[in-house]
Amino acid sequence: MENQWLDGLFICGGCNAKIGPGDLSSILETLPKQEDKHLLVGFDSADDAAVYQLTEELAMIQTMDFFPAMVSDPRLFGQIAAANAMSDIFAMGGEVLTAMNMVCWPEEKSLTILAEILAGGQEKVKEAGGILVGGHSIHDSLPKYGLSVSGKVHPDNIYRNDTCELGDSLILTKPLGTGIVTTAYSAGEMGEEEFQAAAASMTLLNVYASTILKKYTVHSCTDVTGFGLLGHLNEMLTDQFSCVLESSATPILKGAYKGAQEFLITAGGQRNRNALSSDVKFEFDDYALEELFFDPQTSGGLLVSVPTAQANDLLLELQAEGLTSGIIGVVTERSDYKMTIY
């Protein structure tokens, strides 16, 4: 296996490669609105995927995601990219049905490496209960991979990312810090143990958390990816609510805080900070800890808003499944700052 297939390429990989939240919203606002009574969720909201109703009891979820590599192991890259792409289905409360490969590949690069990427992706699609049915590929100067995914959900059981309620507890199902750890590891400034922990988190499918959530009252749900925890939480709160978060209760990957202390941070994290600075108040003086809340996550966990009375039971069940989760905060009435972190 060639381990140097990314040599000579500038990598802004994973969800760190996303267009910033401020720029993206301004672009989408220019597109004309479309009306269709069967379209239950479209791009006019900031939700994770589109949902189109087919029958009274069946709706189709559609999503897609792809990005440049952030790891040198091709099969691992395929696994991470596939897990990330399918995550939107689970964040909507759905099940994966089919997936199609999306490939950008340099002509001079080995097709043996591409085969490894595709094999990694197929492994995760199978694990999710779906089937890989085809795809599309083009030549490009930078390798990129991801999936277009179709899923299903009952129209009455869709999880939205903007429907939290006052007093809800906020639960995060995976630790933060994948952007910082993978960036530092690529620069030779992060250890193998820390990287492997991040890789295990990124390849862990959110289907396991989503399956548990179906036993509880979920008011709102999203997956945490390129906009960081605070970017996706900002969307969840809309203009109606604020929240208070506890940094000590927020799960963080080993090595991520130290990496941030050494300024091994990402461009995506700085875009997120710039876009959200007026909405966030930190009640501590620790730049490195702040950075973890802005850090772009690749295949991050689910951020869930649930009634406080159910939060502890849900957390215990998530932890019993082996998921590194935490009750990280509570939804409050709207105040001067949308997000206050202690």
VOBA-1610 file (N, C-alpha, C; in pm, whole numbers, padded with zeros to 5 digits, always signed):
BEGIN
Met+00084-00120+00000Met+00000+00000+00000Met+00088+00125+00000Glu+00057+00219-00085Glu+00128+00346-00089Glu+00075+00435+00022Asn+00164+00475+00115Asn+00122+00559+00226Asn+00147+00707+00200Gln+00207+00738+00086Gln+00243+00876+00057Gln+00159+00933-00057Trp+00040+00885-00074Trp-00042+00927-00188Trp-00088+01071-00178Leu-00074+01132-00059Leu-00111+01273-00043Leu+00009+01366-00050Asp+00129+01311-00073Asp+00249+01394-00076Asp+00237+01502-00182Gly+00280+01623-00146Gly+00282+01733-00240Gly+00150+01805-00255Leu+00046+01759-00181Leu-00085+01821-00191Leu-00115+01898-00064Phe-00163+02020-00079Phe-00208+02095+00038Phe-00344+02040+00080Ile-00353+01995+00203Ile-00476+01932+00248Ile-00547+02019+00350Cys-00664+02063+00313Cys-00760+02121+00408Cys-00874+02023+00408Gly-00856+01912+00479Gly-00941+01796+00459Gly-01056+01786+00556Gly-01138+01682+00532Gly-01253+01658+00617Gly-01350+01775+00613Cys-01427+01788+00720Cys-01526+01896+00726Cys-01461+02032+00750Asn-01330+02035+00774Asn-01258+02161+00781Asn-01257+02232+00646Ala-01286+02157+00539Ala-01285+02214+00404Ala-01416+02284+00368Lys-01515+02280+00456Lys-01644+02340+00424Lys-01635+02492+00412Ile-01722+02546+00327Ile-01740+02692+00322Ile-01798+02738+00455Gly-01750+02850+00505Gly-01791+02900+00636Gly-01940+02926+00645Pro-01997+02919+00768Pro-02143+02933+00784Pro-02196+03067+00738Gly-02122+03176+00760Gly-02170+03307+00717Gly-02175+03319+00567Asp-02068+03276+00499Asp-02064+03282+00352Asp-02170+03193+00290Leu-02187+03074+00346Leu-02281+02979+00289Leu-02425+03030+00298Ser-02462+03085+00412Ser-02599+03133+00428Ser-02629+03248+00332Ser-02530+03335+00308Ser-02552+03447+00217Ser-02571+03400+00073Ile-02505+03290+00037Ile-02522+03233-00097Ile-02661+03173-00112Leu-02701+03092-00014Leu-02830+03022-00024Leu-02947+03119-00025Glu-02932+03235+00040Glu-03040+03333+00043Glu-03071+03391-00094Thr-02975+03379-00189Thr-02997+03433-00323Thr-03078+03339-00412Leu-03093+03213-00370Leu-03165+03116-00452Leu-03316+03132-00434Pro-03393+03118-00541Pro-03539+03133-00530Pro-03601+03021-00446Lys-03706+03056-00373Lys-03778+02958-00292Lys-03864+02871-00383Gln-03876+02745-00345Gln-03959+02651-00420Gln-04069+02597-00331Glu-04186+02578-00388Glu-04300+02529-00311Glu-04342+02391-00363Asp-04356+02298-00271Asp-04406+02165-00303Asp-04461+02108-00174Lys-04588+02073-00174Lys-04652+02028-00050Lys-04589+01900+00006His-04520+01827-00080His-04456+01703-00035His-04316+01725+00022Leu-04259+01844-00002Leu-04125+01874+00049Leu-04138+01918+00195Leu-04101+01830+00285Leu-04117+01857+00428Leu-03998+01935+00483Val-03879+01911+00430Val-03759+01984+00471Val-03676+02012+00346Gly-03644+02139+00323Gly-03563+02176+00207Gly-03449+02266+00246Phe-03383+02330+00147Phe-03266+02412+00178Phe-03303+02550+00233Asp-03432+02579+00240Asp-03472+02706+00299Asp-03450+02706+00450Ser-03434+02587+00508Ser-03392+02577+00648Ser-03244+02539+00649Ala-03186+02536+00767Ala-03045+02498+00778Ala-03031+02354+00823Asp-03128+02271+00785Asp-03130+02135+00836Asp-03027+02046+00769Asp-03017+01923+00819Asp-02909+01834+00779Asp-02931+01770+00642Ala-03056+01749+00604Ala-03085+01682+00478Ala-03224+01725+00431Ala-03256+01687+00308Ala-03389+01714+00255Ala-03480+01595+00284Val-03608+01624+00308Val-03706+01518+00333Val-03825+01541+00241Tyr-03860+01438+00165Tyr-03971+01447+00069Tyr-04070+01335+00100Gln-04195+01372+00124Gln-04297+01275+00162Gln-04347+01198+00041Leu-04348+01064+00052Leu-04395+00978-00055Leu-04535+00925-00030Thr-04562+00885+00094Thr-04694+00839+00133Thr-04724+00894+00272Glu-04839+00858+00327Glu-04874+00904+00460Glu-04780+00850+00566Glu-04717+00738+00538Glu-04631+00673+00637Glu-04485+00664+00595Leu-04449+00725+00483Leu-04312+00711+00434Leu-04263+00840+00371Ala-04144+00883+00415Ala-04076+00998+00355Ala-03933+00957+00320Met-03882+01017+00214Met-03746+00991+00169Met-03652+01101+00217Ile-03538+01062+00271Ile-03434+01157+00310Ile-03324+01152+00206Gln-03278+01269+00163Gln-03167+01277+00068Gln-03058+01367+00123Thr-02935+01321+00110Thr-02821+01402+00153Thr-02697+01362+00073Met-02596+01445+00082Met-02468+01413+00018Met-02358+01489+00090Asp-02240+01430+00091Asp-02125+01497+00152Asp-01997+01434+00097Phe-01899+01517+00071Phe-01768+01467+00028Phe-01664+01572+00063Phe-01538+01530+00071Phe-01432+01624+00106Phe-01295+01566+00075Pro-01190+01650+00079Pro-01054+01601+00062Pro-01011+01519+00182Ala-00911+01436+00162Ala-00863+01348+00269Ala-00796+01428+00380Met-00814+01379+00504Met-00744+01437+00618Met-00658+01333+00688Val-00656+01211+00633Val-00573+01104+00687Val-00501+01037+00570Ser-00387+00975+00597Ser-00307+00916+00489Ser-00346+00772+00455Asp-00417+00705+00545Asp-00462+00568+00520Asp-00586+00571+00430Pro-00578+00520+00308Pro-00691+00533+00214Pro-00818+00466+00264Arg-00807+00347+00318Arg-00927+00277+00364Arg-00992+00351+00481Leu-00908+00403+00571Leu-00960+00481+00683Leu-01030+00606+00632Phe-00971+00671+00533Phe-01036+00789+00474Phe-01173+00753+00419Gly-01183+00642+00348Gly-01311+00598+00295Gly-01414+00573+00404Gln-01370+00512+00513Gln-01460+00485+00624Gln-01511+00614+00688Ile-01420+00708+00709Ile-01457+00835+00773Ile-01553+00913+00685Ala-01521+00923+00555Ala-01605+01001+00464Ala-01744+00941+00453Ala-01753+00809+00451Ala-01883+00744+00441Ala-01964+00762+00570Ala-01898+00745+00684Ala-01966+00764+00812Ala-02019+00906+00823Asn-01939+01001+00778Asn-01979+01141+00784Asn-02100+01169+00693Ala-02098+01116+00572Ala-02206+01141+00477Ala-02338+01080+00525Met-02333+00962+00582Met-02455+00896+00628Met-02509+00957+00757Ser-02427+01032+00827Ser-02467+01088+00956Ser-02590+01176+00946Asp-02607+01247+00835Asp-02724+01333+00818Asp-02855+01252+00824Ile-02852+01131+00771Ile-02970+01046+00776Ile-03007+01015+00921Phe-02907+00980+01000Phe-02933+00945+01141Phe-02974+01068+01221Ala-02919+01184+01186Ala-02954+01307+01257Ala-03099+01347+01231Met-03158+01298+01123Met-03299+01325+01093Met-03391+01217+01149Gly-03333+01117+01216Gly-03413+01009+01271Gly-03442+00898+01172Gly-03365+00893+01062Gly-03394+00799+00955Gly-03304+00678+00951Glu-03329+00594+00850Glu-03250+00475+00823Glu-03189+00486+00684Val-03067+00440+00668Val-02999+00442+00539Val-03054+00330+00450Leu-03085+00366+00326Leu-03128+00268+00227Leu-03019+00241+00124Thr-02984+00345+00046Thr-02885+00328-00061Thr-02782+00441-00055Ala-02666+00414-00113Ala-02560+00514-00120Ala-02491+00503-00255Met-02442+00619-00305Met-02367+00623-00430Met-02236+00695-00406Asn-02127+00639-00459Asn-01995+00699-00443Asn-01983+00828-00521Met-01912+00925-00462Met-01874+01049-00530Met-01722+01058-00523Val-01655+01059-00639Val-01509+01050-00644Val-01451+01159-00732Cys-01350+01230-00680Cys-01262+01315-00759Cys-01122+01257-00745Trp-01055+01231-00860Trp-00930+01157-00852Trp-00829+01206-00956Pro-00706+01234-00913Pro-00601+01276-01007Pro-00562+01163-01102Glu-00542+01197-01226Glu-00508+01096-01327Glu-00379+01022-01294Glu-00283+01091-01229Glu-00154+01030-01204Glu-00151+00941-01080Lys-00259+00944-01000Lys-00262+00866-00876Lys-00305+00723-00903Ser-00256+00632-00819Ser-00282+00489-00835Ser-00430+00456-00812Leu-00487+00378-00901Leu-00624+00332-00884Leu-00635+00228-00774Thr-00523+00165-00739Thr-00523+00072-00627Thr-00557+00144-00497Ile-00508+00266-00483Ile-00539+00346-00365Ile-00686+00383-00364Leu-00739+00422-00481Leu-00881+00455-00491Leu-00967+00335-00453Ala-00925+00216-00494Ala-01000+00095-00460Ala-01008+00077-00308Glu-00900+00110-00238Glu-00900+00102-00092Glu-00999+00201-00030Ile-01002+00321-00085Ile-01096+00422-00036Ile-01239+00373-00051Leu-01270+00321-00172Leu-01406+00274-00198Leu-01442+00154-00111Ala-01344+00069-00084Ala-01370-00047+00002Ala-01403-00002+00144Gly-01330+00100+00193Gly-01359+00152+00325Gly-01498+00211+00333Gly-01538+00285+00230Gly-01671+00342+00227Gly-01779+00236+00225Gln-01759+00132+00145Gln-01859+00026+00135Gln-01874-00048+00268Glu-01766-00064+00341Glu-01773-00129+00472Glu-01870-00056+00564Lys-01863+00076+00563Lys-01948+00155+00653Lys-02093+00158+00604Val-02114+00161+00474Val-02251+00155+00422Val-02317+00024+00464Lys-02244-00084+00452Lys-02297-00215+00493Lys-02326-00217+00642Glu-02234-00163+00722Glu-02254-00159+00867Glu-02379-00080+00903Ala-02409+00023+00826Ala-02526+00107+00852Ala-02657+00041+00809Gly-02648-00073+00741Gly-02768-00141+00695Gly-02811-00100+00556Gly-02726-00026+00485Gly-02758+00018+00350Gly-02686-00064+00245Ile-02705-00024+00120Ile-02639-00093+00009Ile-02580+00011-00086Leu-02458-00014-00131Leu-02392+00074-00227Leu-02439+00036-00367Val-02490+00134-00443Val-02556+00102-00570Val-02489+00164-00693Gly-02377+00234-00675Gly-02313+00294-00792Gly-02241+00422-00752Gly-02231+00515-00848Gly-02166+00641-00817Gly-02122+00716-00940His-02037+00816-00919His-01989+00900-01027His-01846+00944-00994Ser-01761+00952-01095Ser-01622+00992-01073Ser-01577+01089-01181Ile-01487+01180-01142Ile-01424+01272-01236Ile-01277+01286-01201His-01196+01330-01297His-01057+01363-01268His-01049+01500-01202Asp-00962+01512-01104Asp-00944+01638-01033Asp-00802+01639-00979Ser-00750+01757-00950Ser-00612+01769-00901Ser-00599+01722-00756Leu-00710+01718-00683Leu-00707+01682-00541Leu-00803+01566-00516Pro-00757+01458-00453Pro-00848+01347-00423Pro-00959+01390-00327Lys-01081+01354-00362Lys-01196+01381-00277Lys-01289+01260-00285Tyr-01358+01235-00175Tyr-01449+01120-00173Tyr-01564+01147-00077Gly-01678+01090-00110Gly-01794+01096-00022Gly-01908+01016-00081Leu-02027+01040-00030Leu-02143+00963-00072Leu-02264+01054-00094Ser-02348+01013-00187Ser-02485+01061-00194Ser-02572+00951-00133Val-02655+00987-00036Val-02724+00886+00043Val-02875+00910+00042Ser-02951+00802+00028Ser-03096+00806+00041Ser-03138+00723+00162Gly-03233+00777+00236Gly-03283+00706+00353Gly-03433+00718+00364Lys-03488+00661+00470Lys-03632+00668+00491Lys-03662+00705+00635Val-03782+00764+00654Val-03827+00802+00787Val-03979+00818+00780His-04046+00792+00892His-04189+00820+00898His-04208+00971+00906Pro-04300+01028+00831Pro-04317+01174+00831Pro-04342+01233+00969Asp-04399+01155+01060Asp-04428+01206+01194Asp-04308+01195+01289Asn-04200+01130+01243Asn-04086+01102+01332Asn-03957+01168+01285Ile-03970+01275+01208Ile-03851+01345+01158Ile-03790+01428+01270Tyr-03658+01418+01288Tyr-03587+01507+01378Tyr-03545+01632+01301Arg-03585+01749+01350Arg-03542+01874+01291Arg-03427+01932+01374Asn-03349+02019+01313Asn-03236+02078+01386Asn-03269+02214+01446Asp-03396+02258+01436Asp-03430+02393+01480Asp-03558+02397+01564Thr-03584+02289+01638Thr-03710+02279+01711Thr-03689+02248+01860Cys-03579+02294+01915Cys-03558+02273+02058Cys-03661+02353+02138Glu-03677+02316+02265Glu-03776+02382+02350Glu-03710+02435+02477Leu-03771+02535+02533Leu-03720+02599+02655Leu-03706+02496+02766Gly-03590+02496+02831Gly-03564+02405+02941Gly-03506+02272+02900Asp-03494+02245+02770Asp-03436+02119+02723Asp-03292+02104+02769Ser-03254+01979+02794Ser-03113+01947+02814Ser-03049+01918+02680Leu-02923+01957+02667Leu-02846+01935+02544Leu-02745+01823+02567Ile-02750+01722+02482Ile-02660+01607+02495Ile-02575+01596+02369Leu-02446+01573+02388Leu-02352+01551+02278Leu-02303+01407+02286Thr-02308+01334+02172Thr-02283+01190+02175Thr-02142+01148+02135Lys-02056+01243+02096Lys-01916+01213+02065Lys-01829+01327+02118Pro-01703+01300+02148Pro-01613+01406+02196Pro-01571+01501+02086Leu-01539+01625+02123Leu-01491+01727+02032Leu-01341+01713+02011Gly-01291+01772+01901Gly-01147+01784+01882Gly-01090+01713+01762Thr-01173+01656+01674Thr-01117+01581+01561Thr-01037+01670+01467Gly-01082+01794+01446Gly-01010+01884+01357Gly-00871+01914+01408Ile-00860+01945+01535Ile-00731+01979+01595Ile-00639+01858+01597Val-00691+01742+01636Val-00607+01622+01648Val-00555+01579+01511Thr-00640+01574+01410Thr-00594+01528+01278Thr-00499+01628+01214Thr-00523+01757+01235Thr-00433+01859+01182Thr-00295+01848+01247Ala-00294+01835+01378Ala-00167+01825+01450Ala-00093+01696+01415Tyr-00168+01588+01399Tyr-00106+01460+01362Tyr-00041+01468+01224Ser-00110+01532+01131Ser-00054+01547+00996Ser+00075+01629+00997Ala+00084+01719+01094Ala+00205+01802+01106Ala+00312+01735+01190Gly+00287+01612+01235Gly+00385+01541+01318Gly+00391+01590+01461Glu+00285+01658+01506Glu+00283+01718+01640Glu+00182+01652+01733Met+00129+01537+01695Met+00032+01467+01779Met+00067+01319+01777Gly+00050+01252+01891Gly+00089+01113+01904Gly-00006+01016+01837Glu+00042+00894+01818Glu-00037+00789+01753Glu-00160+00751+01836Glu-00145+00745+01966Glu-00258+00708+02052Glu-00372+00809+02039Glu-00338+00936+02038Glu-00439+01040+02026Glu-00507+01035+01889Phe-00426+01011+01785Phe-00483+01003+01651Phe-00577+00885+01637Gln-00537+00770+01691Gln-00621+00651+01681Gln-00754+00670+01754Ala-00752+00742+01864Ala-00877+00772+01935Ala-00968+00860+01850Ala-00908+00958+01781Ala-00987+01043+01691Ala-01041+00963+01573Ala-00958+00874+01518Ala-01002+00791+01406Ala-01118+00700+01446Ala-01109+00643+01566Ala-01218+00557+01615Ala-01348+00635+01629Ser-01337+00760+01675Ser-01456+00844+01689Ser-01515+00879+01553Met-01429+00912+01457Met-01478+00953+01325Met-01540+00837+01247Thr-01495+00715+01270Thr-01549+00600+01199Thr-01669+00538+01270Leu-01698+00584+01391Leu-01812+00533+01466Leu-01942+00589+01407Leu-02028+00503+01362Leu-02153+00547+01300Leu-02249+00605+01403Asn-02316+00712+01367Asn-02416+00771+01455Asn-02547+00692+01456Val-02552+00581+01383Val-02671+00497+01386Val-02694+00440+01525Tyr-02588+00417+01600Tyr-02603+00357+01733Tyr-02667+00455+01830Ala-02625+00579+01825Ala-02688+00682+01908Ala-02831+00707+01861Ser-02851+00713+01730Ser-02984+00741+01675Ser-03085+00634+01713Thr-03041+00510+01715Thr-03130+00400+01753Thr-03177+00414+01897Ile-03087+00457+01986Ile-03123+00478+02126Ile-03218+00597+02139Leu-03194+00701+02062Leu-03277+00821+02071Leu-03424+00793+02043Lys-03453+00693+01962Lys-03590+00664+01925Lys-03676+00617+02042Lys-03612+00585+02153Lys-03685+00546+02273Lys-03727+00666+02358Tyr-03679+00785+02320Tyr-03698+00904+02402Tyr-03771+01014+02323Thr-03807+01121+02393Thr-03869+01237+02330Thr-03759+01330+02280Val-03737+01333+02152Val-03635+01418+02091Val-03702+01542+02034His-03671+01657+02091His-03727+01781+02039His-03649+01832+01918Ser-03517+01813+01920Ser-03434+01862+01810Ser-03305+01781+01806Cys-03249+01766+01685Cys-03127+01688+01670Cys-03052+01735+01547Thr-02920+01734+01556Thr-02833+01763+01442Thr-02702+01690+01463Asp-02625+01674+01357Asp-02490+01620+01376Asp-02390+01734+01371Val-02284+01721+01449Val-02183+01826+01461Val-02073+01799+01360Thr-02059+01889+01262Thr-01957+01871+01158Thr-01878+02000+01140Gly-01876+02051+01017Gly-01781+02157+00984Gly-01800+02290+01053Phe-01921+02320+01101Phe-01943+02447+01169Phe-01909+02441+01317Gly-01860+02327+01363Gly-01824+02312+01503Gly-01946+02302+01592Leu-01924+02270+01718Leu-02036+02255+01811Leu-02120+02382+01817Leu-02055+02497+01828Leu-02130+02621+01846Leu-02203+02664+01719Gly-02147+02635+01604Gly-02215+02668+01479Gly-02344+02591+01463His-02339+02462+01492His-02460+02380+01479His-02558+02408+01592Leu-02507+02437+01710Leu-02595+02475+01821Leu-02664+02608+01792Asn-02595+02700+01729Asn-02653+02828+01690Asn-02774+02807+01600Glu-02765+02713+01507Glu-02878+02681+01420Glu-02993+02620+01499Met-02960+02537+01596Met-03064+02471+01676Met-03143+02572+01759Leu-03076+02672+01812Leu-03140+02770+01899Leu-03227+02868+01820Thr-03204+02881+01691Thr-03268+02980+01604Thr-03257+03119+01669Asp-03356+03205+01649Asp-03356+03337+01714Asp-03443+03339+01839Gln-03495+03222+01878Gln-03589+03215+01989Gln-03522+03197+02125Phe-03413+03120+02127Phe-03359+03077+02256Phe-03211+03110+02269Ser-03165+03098+02392Ser-03022+03098+02424Ser-02991+02967+02495Cys-02867+02950+02536Cys-02831+02830+02612Cys-02713+02860+02702Val-02697+02776+02801Val-02581+02779+02891Val-02513+02643+02880Leu-02383+02644+02853Leu-02306+02521+02840Leu-02203+02510+02951Glu-02170+02384+02987Glu-02068+02356+03087Glu-01949+02291+03018Ser-01838+02361+03011Ser-01720+02305+02943Ser-01671+02179+03012Ser-01685+02172+03145Ser-01637+02056+03220Ser-01718+01931+03190Ala-01841+01946+03140Ala-01926+01832+03109Ala-01918+01794+02962Thr-01846+01871+02883Thr-01838+01848+02738Thr-01728+01748+02706Pro-01759+01634+02643Pro-01655+01536+02610Pro-01556+01590+02509Ile-01427+01567+02535Ile-01318+01618+02452Ile-01218+01507+02427Leu-01172+01494+02304Leu-01073+01393+02270Leu-00940+01418+02340Lys-00875+01310+02379Lys-00743+01319+02438Lys-00646+01384+02338Gly-00572+01481+02383Gly-00474+01549+02299Gly-00526+01675+02233Ala-00658+01689+02225Ala-00714+01805+02153Ala-00686+01935+02227Tyr-00701+01935+02357Tyr-00678+02057+02434Tyr-00531+02098+02426Lys-00441+02002+02439Lys-00298+02032+02430Lys-00263+02085+02291Gly-00323+02028+02189Gly-00299+02076+02054Gly-00343+02220+02037Ala-00458+02253+02094Ala-00507+02390+02086Ala-00416+02485+02164Gln-00363+02438+02276Gln-00270+02520+02354Gln-00146+02555+02273Glu-00107+02464+02185Glu+00012+02484+02102Glu-00025+02548+01967Phe-00147+02599+01957Phe-00198+02669+01838Phe-00196+02582+01713Leu-00217+02451+01732Leu-00231+02359+01619Leu-00379+02353+01583Ile-00428+02465+01535Ile-00571+02483+01510Ile-00596+02495+01360Thr-00722+02501+01324Thr-00758+02493+01182Thr-00813+02626+01129Ala-00802+02641+00998Ala-00862+02758+00933Ala-01013+02757+00948Gly-01073+02638+00942Gly-01216+02626+00959Gly-01261+02671+01097Gly-01180+02640+01198Gly-01212+02685+01333Gly-01212+02836+01345Gln-01120+02900+01275Gln-01115+03047+01278Gln-01232+03108+01202Arg-01274+03045+01094Arg-01394+03092+01023Arg-01516+03082+01113Asn-01526+02971+01186Asn-01639+02955+01277Asn-01637+03059+01388Arg-01518+03085+01442Arg-01505+03185+01549Arg-01547+03323+01498Asn-01501+03358+01380Asn-01534+03490+01324Asn-01683+03505+01300Ala-01747+03397+01255Ala-01889+03404+01223Ala-01977+03411+01347Leu-01927+03359+01460Leu-02012+03343+01579Leu-01972+03431+01696Ser-01865+03509+01681Ser-01807+03580+01795Ser-01908+03667+01869Ser-02002+03730+01798Ser-02097+03820+01863Ser-02208+03744+01937Asp-02219+03614+01913Asp-02325+03534+01975Asp-02277+03453+02095Val-02147+03455+02122Val-02089+03366+02223Val-02022+03446+02334Lys-02043+03402+02458Lys-01975+03461+02572Lys-01909+03349+02652Phe-01778+03356+02663Phe-01703+03259+02744Phe-01680+03317+02883Glu-01721+03242+02985Glu-01702+03287+03123Glu-01574+03229+03182Phe-01473+03214+03097Phe-01340+03171+03141Phe-01238+03231+03046Asp-01116+03237+03089Asp-01007+03295+03010Asp-00912+03184+02968Asp-00948+03115+02860Asp-00869+03000+02815Asp-00892+02984+02665Tyr-00804+03042+02584Tyr-00821+03042+02439Tyr-00825+02899+02385Ala-00742+02811+02439Ala-00738+02673+02389Ala-00871+02602+02411Leu-00930+02621+02527Leu-01058+02559+02555Leu-01167+02619+02467Glu-01163+02749+02446Glu-01258+02812+02354Glu-01250+02747+02216Glu-01128+02723+02171Glu-01109+02675+02035Glu-01177+02541+02011Leu-01188+02458+02113Leu-01252+02328+02098Leu-01399+02342+02062Phe-01463+02448+02107Phe-01604+02469+02078Phe-01626+02521+01936Phe-01521+02575+01874Phe-01529+02621+01735Phe-01472+02518+01637Asp-01401+02421+01686Asp-01327+02327+01602Asp-01419+02251+01506Pro-01391+02253+01374Pro-01471+02175+01280Pro-01457+02026+01309Gln-01569+01958+01318Gln-01568+01815+01344Gln-01594+01739+01215Thr-01515+01639+01189Thr-01540+01548+01079Thr-01607+01424+01137Ser-01726+01390+01086Ser-01803+01278+01138Ser-01819+01290+01289Gly-01863+01408+01333Gly-01884+01432+01475Gly-02010+01365+01526Gly-02037+01387+01654Gly-02152+01322+01717Gly-02282+01394+01691Leu-02387+01339+01748Leu-02518+01403+01743Leu-02532+01500+01859Leu-02591+01615+01832Leu-02628+01712+01935Leu-02779+01705+01948Val-02825+01670+02067Val-02965+01637+02087Val-03026+01726+02195Ser-03148+01773+02169Ser-03224+01853+02265Ser-03342+01769+02313Val-03344+01737+02443Val-03446+01649+02499Val-03501+01708+02629Pro-03621+01666+02671Pro-03672+01711+02800Pro-03574+01674+02913Thr-03552+01765+03005Thr-03456+01742+03112Thr-03491+01618+03194Ala-03618+01588+03209Ala-03659+01472+03288Ala-03610+01341+03227Gln-03580+01341+03097Gln-03534+01218+03030Gln-03383+01216+03007Ala-03317+01326+03034Ala-03177+01341+02993Ala-03084+01240+03062Asn-03097+01220+03191Asn-03006+01130+03262Asn-03021+00986+03215Asp-03146+00942+03197Asp-03168+00805+03149Asp-03110+00787+03009Leu-03130+00886+02924Leu-03074+00879+02788Leu-02922+00874+02793Leu-02862+00959+02875Leu-02716+00961+02884Leu-02662+00826+02930Leu-02725+00768+03032Leu-02679+00639+03083Leu-02687+00531+02976Glu-02792+00535+02895Glu-02806+00435+02790Glu-02703+00456+02679Leu-02675+00581+02645Leu-02570+00610+02547Leu-02435+00562+02597Gln-02404+00588+02722Gln-02276+00548+02780Gln-02266+00396+02790Ala-02377+00330+02819Ala-02377+00183+02826Ala-02347+00121+02691Glu-02380+00194+02584Glu-02350+00148+02448Glu-02204+00174+02413Gly-02131+00238+02503Gly-01990+00269+02478Gly-01968+00403+02413Leu-02070+00487+02407Leu-02059+00618+02343Leu-02012+00722+02444Thr-01907+00795+02408Thr-01853+00900+02495Thr-01941+01023+02483Ser-02036+01033+02573Ser-02141+01134+02564Ser-02146+01217+02691Gly-02215+01332+02684Gly-02230+01417+02801Gly-02350+01507+02789Ile-02413+01539+02905Ile-02514+01643+02911Ile-02438+01774+02924Ile-02434+01851+02817Ile-02341+01964+02811Ile-02405+02098+02842Gly-02539+02104+02851Gly-02600+02234+02877Gly-02750+02229+02878Val-02810+02348+02880Val-02955+02361+02887Val-03001+02478+02801Val-03118+02465+02740Val-03178+02571+02659Val-03248+02670+02751Thr-03221+02798+02733Thr-03275+02903+02820Thr-03352+03006+02738Glu-03415+03100+02807Glu-03480+03210+02739Glu-03375+03296+02666Arg-03419+03364+02562Arg-03327+03447+02483Arg-03268+03557+02569Ser-03136+03571+02557Ser-03065+03675+02632Ser-02970+03748+02537Asp-02883+03832+02592Asp-02793+03911+02508Asp-02703+03822+02423Tyr-02658+03711+02479Tyr-02574+03616+02406Tyr-02653+03487+02386Lys-02645+03432+02264Lys-02716+03307+02239Lys-02651+03190+02311Met-02519+03195+02327Met-02447+03084+02389Met-02350+03136+02494Thr-02368+03092+02617Thr-02279+03128+02727Thr-02215+02999+02778Ile-02083+03000+02783Ile-02010+02878+02821Ile-01930+02904+02948Tyr-01949+02818+03046Tyr-01876+02827+03173Tyr-01765+02723+03179
//
